[in-house]
Amino acid sequence: MFPLRDNIPVRHKPYMVWTLMGINVFLFFFMLGFSPTEEVLFFHLHGVVPARFVDPSWALVNGYPPGGMFAFVGHMFLHSGWLHLIMNMWMLWIFGDNVEDVMGPLRFLIFYLLCGLGALFVHVITEPEATLPVVGASGAIAGVMGAYFFLYPHARVMTFFPIFIFPMFFEISAVFFLGAWFLTQVFSGMLSSGGAGVAWWAHIGGFVFGMLLLRFFRDDSRCYYCYRSETWKEWGS
């Protein structure tokens, strides 16, 4: 399933979502000039390789420089290919503007980064010996989706679903779409043997962190269309 749009309006322009998308796109185009070898080196230095931080002696033997803590944040802004970038930025665009609308730009930024760190933490504790670098915004965006799940369960999501060669379009509830997405990550994580290049447990961790952190970052005075809000009832009537 691929989301095309939701039906929740916004009161404020999503300046922080635009900024985050801009940074991701800028860094992706910056890296297009890299050779394959330079790209791999860049990802290993500025992405997060769990074994590098779990086992410093392994990192030393394999030539990693000391430190590298900036990668804990920097990895959220790096992407390994066009599809990786487009999918992440599209999901951020669909769900992020409504979550920022409830938090405001600065709160949303802090929330986004904490979700990314939470997602990374879950990935590292589930795959501490992994030697592939973790890059991408998907863990942080999963946190945004987790917050959206609690804020707008009444939302409807227009979804593209290819059935064989026939494109089908369905409007489904956000609860069903996000719940199905989350369960897909859980099943994929349970069935994965590791080393597949997809950080399933980071997605799961980000989603859960987003749900848990929401209460500390939502501003109820900005919660115009949240579930059970009076404004939503008026707007939806």
N, C-alpha and C positions, 0 to 999 in steps of 0.2 A: 504494500500500500504506500502511496506517495501523496502527501498532503498538498493541496493546491491553495487553499485559503481557509480562514475560519470566519465566523460571523460576529466576532466580538469587536466593537469599535474601540478606538483609543481617543482620549481627551488631550493627550500631550504628545508632541512629536518625539519619536524614540531616538534621541540624539546619541545615547550611549550605544544602542544597538548599531546605529550607522557607523559610529566610531570603531567599534570592535570589528565590524565587517570590513571597514576600510583598512585597518591594520593587517588583518588576515590576508586580504587580497593584495595589498602592497608587498608584503613579505613573500607571498607566493610568486608574484611577478619578478621580484628581486632575485629569487632563486632559480628562475627559468634560465638564467645565464650560466648556471653551474654545470660542470661536467658531471656525469654519473658518480665518479669517484669523489668529487668535491661535495656533492649532495649527501652521499653516505656519511662522509666525515662530519659535515655540518649537523646532520641529524644525530649522530652519536655524541657530539659535543654539546648540542643545544636542546636535543630531546632528552628524555629520561630513560636510561638503561637501568632497570632495577638492580641487576647484579653489580653495577658500578657503585651504588650507594649502600647496598646490603653487605657487600664483600669488598672492602677497600683494598685488600691484598690482591684480589683478582683484577681490580681496576688498575692497580699499579703495574702488575705484570703485563697487562694488555695495553698499556700506554695512555691511559686516561689521565689528564692533568688533575691535580688536587682541586677541591672546591666543586664548582659547577652547580651550586645551589640555584642560580638564576634559571636553570633549566626547568625547575619546578613550576615556574610561571611561563617561561618562554615557550615551552613545548605546546602550550595551548594555542599558539599563533602560527604554528607550522603545519603544513599539509603536504602529503606525499604525492598528490596527483590532482588532475582536474576534477574527477568524480568525487574524490575525498573532500575537496574544497567546496564544490557546488552543493553537495548534499548537506554539509554542515552549515553553510551560510544560509541555505534555503530554510532549514529547520529553525535556525536562529531568527530569521526574518518572520516566519509564520508565528512562532510562539513567543519570541522575545519582546516584541513591542508591547504586548498586553501585560507581560510581567513587569517590564520597566514602568508602564503606566501606573502600576500599583506601588512601586518602590521609589521612583525618581531616579535620575541618572547615576548619582554617586552611590546610593544604596545598591542599585542594580549592579554596578561594577564590582563592588565588594562581594556581593552575593555570588556573582558569576565566577569570580576568581576562587572563592572558597569552595564552590561546588567543584571546580576543576581540580583543586588540591585534594578534596575529599575523594574524588574519582581516582586520582592518581594513587592515593594512599591505599584504596581497596585493591587496585591493580598490583601494587608492589607487594602487599601482604599475601595475595593469592598466587603471584608468580614471582617470588623473590629471586629466583635464579635466571630469569629471562634476560637474554642478551640482545634482544631487538629493541631499538629505541621507540619509546612511546611519543608520538606527535599527533596533534590535532585538537580541535576544540570540542570534540564530541562529548567528553566527560562533563565539561562545563555546561554545554547545551542540554545534556541529559538532565542536569540540575534545573535548568529553566523549564524543561518539560515536566519535571516533577512538581514544580511550583504551580505551573499552569493546571496540572491535574487537580490540585486542591482548590485553586482560585476559580476555575471556569469549567466545572464538570457538566454544566448545562450547555456548553458551547457545541456548535455543530461544525464539523470539518469536512469540506469538500475534498474527496479523495479519488485519486486515479488508481485504478486497479486493472492491470492487463490480464485478460482471460484468454489464454492461447494467443491468437493474433488480433483479438478484438479489444480495443480500449474501452473500458467501462468507467463510469463516473458515479460515485455514490456520496451522498451526504450522510455522515455517520456522527455519532456523539463523540465528543472529545474523550470521555471516559473509556469508550470502547477502543478508539484509535490508540490512545496512550497506554491503556492497559495491555492491548495486544502487542504494542511495541515493547513494553517492559517484559512481558512474558517471553517474547522472542529472544530478548537478550539473556534472560535467565536460562532458557533451554539451550541456547547456543553456548553459553558459558559452561553449563554442566556437561555438554557433549564434546566441547573442545578439548583437545589434548595439549593445548598450548603451542606457541610458536607459529600460529596461523596468521599472525599479523593484524588481528582484530582484538582490541582490548575489551572483550565482552564485560568483564567484571568491573572495569572502569565505568562503562555505561550504567551498569546496575548501581554502582556506588554513587555516581553523580546524581542519578534519579532520586535515590533515597535521601541523599544529603540535601537535595533541593526541597523535598517535602519537609524535612526536619528543620531546615534553616528558615523557611518561609516566615514563620511566626515572628522571627526577630527582625525581619527586613520589610515586611508589608506595612504600608501606611494606610490605615483604614479610612482616613480622610480622602484618599485618592482611589479608594476601591469602588469605583463608579458602577462597574458591571459585574462585580464578583457575585458568586452564587448567593441568593437570598437578599442581595442589596436592594433597597427600595428603588434606586435609579434603574437597575436592570429590569425590575418588574414593570416600571413605567415605560421603559424603552421597548420592552418585548411585548407589551400589550397592544 
